[in-house]
Amino acid sequence: MSNRELAKQLIDQIPESKMYYIVSYLQGAAVPEETPNAETLEAMAEVQDMIESGTGEHFSGPTSDFLAMLAEG
């Protein structure tokens, strides 16, 4: 039995009062995964390089301080 067949059988066993939650979950799971575009892939590779080489800047503190720093800059 495939996972899809098992899921269909289990859905038949769920009481109607709980179907709202199942439908919401299934709607979220049914959204196709997005593939990052070339610019995003390049940015992700850049971050990975910075992590591996220990370069770049690291900020720790409240988000408000980080946003204030960006606004100054």
C-alpha positions in Angstrom: 0.0 0.0 0.0 1.4 3.4 -1.0 1.5 6.4 1.4 -1.2 8.1 -0.6 -3.5 5.1 -0.2 -2.8 4.9 3.5 -3.5 8.6 3.9 -6.8 8.2 2.1 -7.8 5.4 4.4 -6.9 7.3 7.5 -8.9 10.4 6.3 -12.0 8.2 6.2 -11.4 7.4 9.9 -11.2 11.0 11.0 -14.3 12.5 12.6 -15.9 15.4 10.7 -15.3 17.6 13.8 -11.5 17.3 13.2 -11.6 17.6 9.4 -11.0 21.4 9.5 -7.5 20.8 10.9 -6.7 18.1 8.4 -7.9 20.2 5.4 -5.8 23.1 6.6 -2.7 21.0 6.9 -3.2 19.4 3.5 -3.7 22.8 1.9 -0.3 23.8 3.3 1.4 20.6 2.2 -0.1 20.9 -1.3 1.7 24.2 -2.0 4.5 23.4 -4.5 8.0 24.0 -3.2 9.6 27.1 -4.8 13.0 26.8 -6.4 15.3 29.7 -5.6 16.3 31.9 -8.5 19.9 32.5 -9.6 20.3 35.6 -7.5 19.1 33.9 -4.4 21.3 30.9 -5.0 24.3 33.2 -5.4 23.5 35.0 -2.1 23.1 31.7 -0.4 26.5 30.5 -1.7 28.0 33.8 -0.6 26.7 33.4 3.0 28.0 29.8 3.1 31.4 31.0 2.0 31.4 33.6 4.7 30.4 31.0 7.3 33.1 28.6 6.2 35.9 31.2 6.0 34.9 33.2 9.1 34.6 36.4 7.2 31.8 38.9 7.2 30.1 40.7 10.1 28.2 39.1 12.9 25.6 41.0 14.9 24.2 40.0 18.2 21.6 42.1 20.0 18.1 43.3 19.6 16.6 43.7 16.2 15.9 47.3 16.9 19.6 48.0 17.3 20.4 46.1 14.1 17.8 48.2 12.2 19.1 51.4 13.7 22.6 50.4 12.6 21.3 49.8 9.0 19.5 53.1 9.0 22.7 55.0 9.9 24.7 53.3 7.2 
